[in-house]
Structure formats: C-alpha cells, structure tokens
Amino acid sequence: MRKYALVLALSFLTLGTACSQKKDGLATAKAQAATTLGGAAKAYPMAQPMTNKADEFAVRKTEAEWRKQLTPEQFKVLREQGTERPFANKYNDNHEKGVYYCAACDNKLFDSATKFESGTGWPSFFAPATATSLKVQKDNSFGMSRDEIVCAKCGGHIGHVFDDGPKPTGQRYCMNSAAMTFKKQ
C-alpha cells in the first residue's frame, strides 16, 4: 500500500510541475512572436487578479448541471482543477487561425495569433483575447505556488500562467485543451 501511495504522490508531483517544464522550444517561440508581430508595437491584455469569490461568477451552475453539460474530461479539468496529459491533447499542435473559447460557457479566451510553440506539450499563448477573458488566482497545490488561470465568466480552471513566455508580454499561458473549444476563422 505504501508503494502505491508513493507512486501516486510522485505521479501527481510530476504532472503538477510538468507545465512549468519545457523543451528547447522557447527560443523558437520568442522568434515566432517577434515575426508574427512584425516588429509593430501593440498593447496586449493581461489576466486580471481575482477579486471575486467563486460564487460571484456570471455563470453559476450546480455540480450536477456541470456534469450533465461537460464530458468527464472537461469536468475533471474545468471543475476539479485537473490537468490533461502533455503532448496528447487536442490543441497542442493546432496551427489553424481562429479563436479559443471556454468549453463550459463559451467565453472568448485566446486568439490563435497569440499561440506559440512552448515545447511543454500543452497549448500556450502569450496573451488572453481580452482584459476581461481570464482571472488569476493563487494555486498552492502539490507543494508549489503557481498562478492559476480561470475563466472570468464561469470560474472554470483553464491552466496556469508563467513569466517565461515570449515577447511582447513575457507571459506563457499554459492551458488545457479540454477546457477550451476552438472555432476556426
């Protein structure tokens, strides 16, 4: 039983820190962002700190209502702060132009123009779609302190944000594909 508990604990620790790990793709991502922007200065929005309590989101549903609406994987990620496996998710390698929305409430989260190859195995963006798309709150799970990203409309867990992204923002919004839907332009 102890061996099982140790393996389980190490699995959670590895999965919890995996989003902060990345391969050699960040240098490429920074070059991609500079090329995409063409050197033009543009102000990008940032996620805003959480000021509301979870029950003050515009979209509120019971656990039963969320379970009925969402797939089991979406529920695990969005409502239970789960994390999907790296490199085995829907949008990591999506290179089409379009917009990413919250899978729970259809809130506009990210534009494909801000997506970059981070090498982490999860879709990564350097800026949210709007200043009111996302909220940031502290996540102290797994013995770490990280900045959790939630949908500003329903409070669903989308992923985490880190300060090691490409210019112009320096942010890396490391997101779960299961928390989003994509609409091609």
ABEGO torsion letter per residue (X at the ends): XAAAAAAAAAAAAAAAAAAABBBAAAAAAAAAAAAAAGGBBBBBBBBBBBABBAAABABBBBAAAAAAABBAAAAAAAAAGBBBBBGABAAAABABBEBBBBAAAGBBABBAAABBBAGAGBBBBABBABAAABBBBBBABGGBBBBBBBBAAAGBBAEBBBAABBOAAGBBBBBBAAABBBBBX
